[in-house]
Amino acid sequence: MIIDIKLGDIVRLRKAHPCGSYEWEVVRVGADIGLKCLKCQRRVLLARSTFERRLKNVVAKKD
């Protein structure tokens, strides 16, 4: 199942980042998904398959 993710969406992952935040902003979309932590501003790159497994829900959609 392909999830409809766009740049600027805010997503919640299943596990917390070491800084304690669960929420991330999508900064890159493609074969890999780029995410930016909303608390510490750290950026990570996840394979789309890994991202889809770790995704809990979409908090806010970018218009």
N, C-alpha and C positions, 0 to 999 in steps of 0.2 A: 504494500500500500504506500503510495507516494503522498506525503503530506504537503499541503500548499503553504510554503513559507516564503515570505518576501523580505526584502531589506527593510530594516527598521522595526520588525516585529519584536515583541518582548515575549520570551518563552521561559517556562519553569522546567528545570531538569529534576530528575529523581534524587540525585545526590547533591549535597551542598558543595560549593567550592571551598577550599581551605580557609578563605576569609569569612565564611559563614553565609554567603548569599546563595540563593537558589535561582535568582532571576538573571537572565542574559538578554542582550540585544543582538539581533542577527545583523552582521556587518558584511557577510559574503555569502553568496548562494551559487551553487554549482555542484560538481561531484563531491566537493567538500563544503562544509558549512562553517563559516567564520563566526565566532561569538565573542562578545565583549561583556565582561562581568560588570553589573551595574553598581557594585559596591567599591571594588578596587581598580576598575578599568583594565584589568588584565585581559589579553586577547588569546584565544585558543582556536585551533582548527581541528574539526572532527570530520571523519568520513561520514557521508550521508547515512549509511547503514547504522553506524554507531550512534549518530545523532537521533535517528528515529527510535532506537531502542531506549535511549536515555530520556527522551522527551516525555514529560508528564502532561503538560497542557500549554496552550498558547494564552498568555495573559492579556495581551493587547495587540490588535492588528493595526498596521500602518495604513492609513487611507490612501 
